[in-house]
Amino acid sequence: MKPTYDPDAKFDLDVTEQEFRRTAGGRTLKVRVYRPRGTGPFPMLLDLHGGAWNNKDRLANETMDRAVAGSGVLVAAIDLTLAPEAPYPASVLDANYGVRWLKSRAAQWGGDPASLGILGSSTGGHIAMLVGMRPRDPRYSALPVTGGSAIDATVAYVATRSPISDPYARFQQAEKMKRQHMVENTKKWFVPWDTIYEANPQQMLDRREKVALPPLLIMQGALDDNVLPAFQEKFAASYRAAGGDCQLEVFEGCEHLWIDTPGPQTDRAHAMVKAFIARHMQRARLTA
């Protein structure tokens, strides 16, 4: 049975938490699941938090998660390994594992694994891009999923807010703005330093690496002086030139974390993610 999705629908939610996995250092990573009440099957969404690769957790994007889940999407928000615990690619492994883990549990939660997409904010958007573009990379898929050996991490789409589409350009911007904490956070995650070029979505396209190109949404604040709008314009153009479908939307009057503040632009972002999912679901039904 194929899922249907109406972005204007309203569902009550059951919200639960459980252990997701444990880091190499023994910290428990948790997942918060927002499940619409109903029979389903529901489209599925994996949420990856931001935090400069060094901070935050599964609760960072709760407002968006609830808004999307309340329209009839099964949303799972996961903790990620932080840079002080382990550098790249540890948190990318978490995300790749998260896609496969969520697919393996789709039936019991009333979800549809074929419709699973990723939502990533800031550095979570960077990680989402890496998973979406390299779903079968053996470096990222090294964590086995119990009972899911045949499941891969391909996703139906990637939706992002202020993603770090070019981490090296963002690093240079942090240096220019004399934001030493951003400089240090970047250096803690990209170890060795050359990985800032290897794990760089923009440079992956520039060097014509063979990558997957799932439909991509980028929501960007026009006043963001952390990740400049010009970075996203360049990335969107490169993604399209490589054959991908990229929707870039600029939010006037907004900076990097505008979505954390209630208001019309945050409401617009919630509606935009739901509309993006709806368009994907309609396309999937027409091509099935």
C-alpha positions as CSV (number, residue, x, y, z in Angstrom):
1,M,0.0,0.0,0.0
2,K,1.5,3.3,-1.1
3,P,1.4,6.3,1.3
4,T,-0.6,9.3,0.6
5,Y,0.3,12.7,1.9
6,D,-1.7,16.0,2.3
7,P,0.5,18.8,3.7
8,D,-2.6,20.5,5.1
9,A,-3.7,17.4,7.1
10,K,-3.8,17.5,10.9
11,F,-2.8,14.5,13.0
12,D,-2.4,14.0,16.7
13,L,1.1,12.6,17.6
14,D,2.6,9.9,19.8
15,V,6.1,11.0,20.8
16,T,8.5,8.4,22.2
17,E,12.2,8.1,22.9
18,Q,14.5,5.2,22.9
19,E,18.2,4.3,22.6
20,F,19.4,4.6,19.0
21,R,23.0,3.4,19.4
22,R,26.1,4.0,21.5
23,T,29.2,5.9,20.5
24,A,32.7,4.4,20.6
25,G,33.2,6.2,23.8
26,G,30.1,4.7,25.4
27,R,27.6,7.6,25.2
28,T,24.1,6.6,24.5
29,L,22.6,8.3,21.4
30,K,18.8,8.6,21.5
31,V,16.1,8.9,18.9
32,R,12.9,10.8,19.4
33,V,10.1,9.5,17.2
34,Y,7.1,11.6,16.3
35,R,4.4,9.2,15.0
36,P,1.1,10.4,13.6
37,R,-1.9,8.6,15.0
38,G,-3.4,6.6,12.2
39,T,-3.0,3.4,10.2
40,G,-0.5,4.8,7.6
41,P,1.6,4.0,5.8
42,F,3.2,7.4,6.4
43,P,6.1,9.0,4.6
44,M,9.2,9.0,6.7
45,L,11.7,11.7,7.6
46,L,15.1,11.5,9.5
47,D,16.1,14.7,11.2
48,L,19.8,15.6,11.7
49,H,20.6,18.4,14.1
50,G,23.1,21.2,13.6
51,G,25.5,22.6,16.2
52,A,28.8,23.2,14.3
53,W,29.5,19.4,14.5
54,N,30.3,20.0,18.2
55,N,27.0,20.7,20.0
56,K,23.2,20.2,20.2
57,D,21.1,17.0,20.1
58,R,17.9,15.5,18.8
59,L,15.7,18.3,20.3
60,A,17.3,21.1,18.4
61,N,14.7,21.0,15.6
62,E,11.7,20.0,17.6
63,T,9.4,22.8,16.4
64,M,10.0,21.8,12.7
65,D,9.7,18.1,13.6
66,R,6.4,18.5,15.3
67,A,5.0,20.7,12.4
68,V,6.0,18.2,9.8
69,A,4.9,15.1,11.8
70,G,1.5,16.8,12.5
71,S,0.8,16.8,8.8
72,G,1.2,13.0,8.6
73,V,4.9,12.2,8.3
74,L,6.7,9.8,10.6
75,V,9.7,11.8,11.9
76,A,12.7,10.5,13.7
77,A,15.2,12.9,15.2
78,I,18.5,11.4,16.3
79,D,21.5,12.4,18.4
80,L,24.8,12.5,16.5
81,T,28.4,11.8,17.7
82,L,30.0,15.2,18.5
83,A,33.5,16.2,17.4
84,P,35.0,16.1,20.9
85,E,34.0,12.4,21.0
86,A,35.1,11.5,17.5
87,P,35.9,13.6,14.3
88,Y,34.7,13.0,10.8
89,P,33.3,10.6,9.6
90,A,31.7,9.4,12.9
91,S,28.6,11.5,12.8
92,V,28.1,10.7,9.1
93,L,28.2,7.0,10.1
94,D,25.4,7.8,12.6
95,A,23.3,9.4,9.9
96,N,23.8,6.6,7.4
97,Y,23.0,4.1,10.1
98,G,20.0,6.2,11.0
99,V,18.5,5.9,7.5
100,R,19.0,2.2,7.4
101,W,17.8,1.7,11.0
102,L,14.6,3.7,10.4
103,K,13.9,1.8,7.2
104,S,14.3,-1.5,9.1
105,R,11.6,-0.3,11.6
106,A,9.2,1.1,9.0
107,A,6.7,-1.7,9.1
108,Q,6.3,-1.8,12.9
109,W,5.8,2.0,13.0
110,G,3.5,2.3,10.0
111,G,6.0,4.0,7.8
112,D,6.9,3.7,4.1
113,P,10.7,3.1,3.7
114,A,10.7,4.0,0.0
115,S,9.5,7.6,0.8
116,L,12.2,8.2,3.5
117,G,13.9,11.6,3.2
118,I,16.4,13.5,5.4
119,L,16.0,16.9,7.0
120,G,19.3,18.6,8.1
121,S,19.9,22.0,9.7
122,S,23.3,23.8,9.3
123,T,26.0,21.2,9.9
124,G,23.2,18.6,10.0
125,G,22.5,19.8,6.4
126,H,26.1,19.1,5.5
127,I,25.9,15.6,6.9
128,A,22.5,15.1,5.1
129,M,24.2,16.1,1.8
130,L,27.0,13.6,2.4
131,V,24.6,10.8,3.1
132,G,22.3,11.7,0.2
133,M,25.1,12.0,-2.3
134,R,27.2,9.0,-1.0
135,P,24.5,6.6,0.2
136,R,26.6,3.5,-0.4
137,D,30.0,4.8,0.6
138,P,31.6,1.9,2.6
139,R,33.2,4.4,5.0
140,Y,29.7,5.7,6.0
141,S,27.8,2.4,6.0
142,A,30.2,0.5,8.3
143,L,27.8,0.2,11.2
144,P,25.6,-2.9,10.7
145,V,21.9,-2.7,11.3
146,T,20.4,-5.8,13.0
147,G,18.2,-7.6,10.5
148,G,18.9,-5.0,7.8
149,S,21.9,-6.2,5.9
150,A,20.0,-5.8,2.6
151,I,19.0,-2.2,3.3
152,D,21.0,0.7,1.9
153,A,21.0,4.4,2.8
154,T,19.5,5.8,-0.4
155,V,16.9,8.5,0.3
156,A,14.0,9.9,-1.6
157,Y,15.0,13.6,-1.0
158,V,17.1,15.9,1.2
159,A,15.6,19.0,2.7
160,T,18.0,21.5,4.4
161,R,18.1,24.8,6.3
162,S,21.3,26.8,6.1
163,P,23.4,23.7,5.1
164,I,27.2,23.9,5.1
165,S,27.3,23.1,1.5
166,D,31.0,24.2,1.3
167,P,32.7,23.8,4.7
168,Y,36.0,25.2,3.5
169,A,34.3,28.4,2.3
170,R,32.4,28.6,5.6
171,F,35.8,28.1,7.4
172,Q,37.3,31.0,5.5
173,Q,34.3,33.2,6.3
174,A,34.7,32.3,10.0
175,E,38.3,33.4,9.8
176,K,37.3,36.6,8.0
177,M,34.7,37.4,10.7
178,K,37.2,36.5,13.5
179,R,34.8,33.9,14.9
180,Q,37.4,31.8,16.7
181,H,34.9,29.4,18.2
182,M,33.7,28.5,14.6
183,V,37.3,28.1,13.5
184,E,38.1,25.7,16.4
185,N,34.8,23.8,16.0
186,T,35.7,23.1,12.3
187,K,39.2,22.0,13.1
188,K,37.9,19.6,15.8
189,W,35.7,17.8,13.3
190,F,37.8,17.7,10.1
191,V,40.7,15.5,11.3
192,P,42.9,15.2,9.4
193,W,42.5,18.7,8.0
194,D,42.5,17.5,4.3
195,T,39.1,15.9,4.9
196,I,37.6,19.4,4.7
197,Y,38.1,19.1,1.0
198,E,37.2,15.4,0.7
199,A,33.9,15.7,2.6
200,N,32.9,18.9,0.9
201,P,29.7,18.7,-1.2
202,Q,30.6,21.7,-3.3
203,Q,34.0,20.3,-4.1
204,M,32.6,16.8,-4.7
205,L,30.6,18.4,-7.6
206,D,33.5,20.6,-8.7
207,R,35.7,17.5,-9.2
208,R,32.9,15.7,-10.9
209,E,32.7,12.9,-8.3
210,K,30.2,10.2,-9.2
211,V,27.4,10.9,-6.7
212,A,23.7,10.3,-6.2
213,L,21.6,13.5,-6.7
214,P,18.3,13.1,-4.7
215,P,15.9,16.1,-5.0
216,L,17.3,18.8,-2.8
217,L,15.7,21.7,-0.9
218,I,17.9,24.5,0.4
219,M,16.3,27.2,2.7
220,Q,18.7,30.1,3.2
221,G,18.6,33.3,5.2
222,A,19.4,36.4,3.1
223,L,21.2,38.0,6.1
224,D,23.3,34.9,7.0
225,D,26.9,36.0,7.5
226,N,27.9,32.5,8.7
227,V,26.9,30.6,5.5
228,L,26.7,33.2,2.8
229,P,23.8,33.1,0.3
230,A,26.4,33.1,-2.5
231,F,27.6,29.7,-1.3
232,Q,24.2,28.2,-1.7
233,E,23.7,29.9,-5.1
234,K,26.9,28.4,-6.4
235,F,26.1,25.0,-4.9
236,A,22.5,25.0,-6.4
237,A,23.9,25.8,-9.8
238,S,26.5,23.1,-9.6
239,Y,23.9,20.5,-8.4
240,R,21.6,21.4,-11.3
241,A,24.5,21.3,-13.8
242,A,25.3,17.8,-12.6
243,G,21.7,16.7,-13.3
244,G,20.1,17.2,-9.9
245,D,16.9,18.9,-8.9
246,C,17.7,21.7,-6.5
247,Q,15.1,24.2,-5.1
248,L,16.9,27.1,-3.4
249,E,14.7,29.5,-1.4
250,V,16.1,32.7,0.2
251,F,14.3,34.1,3.2
252,E,14.6,37.9,3.2
253,G,15.5,39.5,6.5
254,C,16.7,36.2,8.1
255,E,20.0,35.2,9.5
256,H,21.5,31.7,10.1
257,L,19.2,30.6,12.9
258,W,16.0,32.4,12.0
259,I,14.0,29.2,12.2
260,D,14.5,29.1,16.0
261,T,12.3,32.2,16.3
262,P,8.5,31.9,15.9
263,G,7.1,34.1,13.2
264,P,5.9,34.3,9.6
265,Q,9.3,33.3,8.2
266,T,9.5,30.2,10.4
267,D,5.9,29.3,9.5
268,R,6.9,29.7,5.8
269,A,9.8,27.3,6.3
270,H,7.5,24.7,7.9
271,A,5.1,25.0,5.1
272,M,7.9,24.8,2.5
273,V,9.2,21.5,3.8
274,K,5.7,20.0,3.8
275,A,5.1,21.3,0.3
276,F,8.5,19.9,-0.8
277,I,7.6,16.4,0.6
278,A,4.1,16.6,-1.0
279,R,5.7,17.4,-4.4
280,H,8.0,14.4,-4.0
281,M,5.2,12.1,-3.0
282,Q,3.1,13.2,-6.1
283,R,6.1,12.6,-8.4
284,A,6.7,9.2,-6.9
285,R,3.1,8.2,-7.5
286,L,3.2,9.4,-11.1
287,T,6.4,7.5,-11.8
288,A,5.6,4.3,-9.9
